[in-house]
Amino acid sequence: MKVILNQDVKHLGEEGDVKDVAMGYARNYLFPRNLAVPHNDVTVAHFAGRKAEIEAKKQVKRADAASLKEKLESAKIALVMPAGANGKLYGAVTNQTIADELAKLGYEIERKRIELPGLTFKSVGKYRATIRLYEGALAEIEVIVEAQPENKSESHPPRHERRERRDRDYERNEASVETEEAADEAVAEE
């Protein structure tokens, strides 16, 4: 079924676009929410009269995308991630990680619009991420992934020290159990 979109519909199109959609999708979702109208002579004529208005809105979106592209390309994202001695990350940097960092900088970018070469970054280094903006506009940002410095004080004690501590704790626990048993016997005798 052919419809003309009244508004921008995510993953479908923009205002004024003619789309071919399933009849159930149009009847149960698009029409009740006034997101689209049926494609017929009357609606085609109506949207032909609004063509200049729709084109002006698209021009504003293009200008916004161009200014956002300049801002994004000047921004650098530095991530500090836990990594091994060889520089391999314990986790991975994904497009969601980049989207979260951009949100901290004040840019609301959907993670689906962020493309990483190889889908994820799995080691320390400098990378380029591509962000798809309005229409064909692309912005490339620099992502620097650094290793998190290891804190020696937080590391586990050597195995033999842990074993000694466990044995000491066990002996204390046994002594307290024996003391409790002796106290219970003394109470029972009285």
Beta strands, then each sheet from edge to edge (+ up, - down):
strand 1: 2-5
strand 2: 18-20
strand 3: 36-38
strand 4: 76-81
strand 5: 88-93
strand 6: 114-115
strand 7: 121-123
strand 8: 125-132
strand 9: 138-147
sheet 1: 2+ 1- 3+
sheet 2: 4+ 9+ 8- 6+
sheet 3: 5+ 7-
end
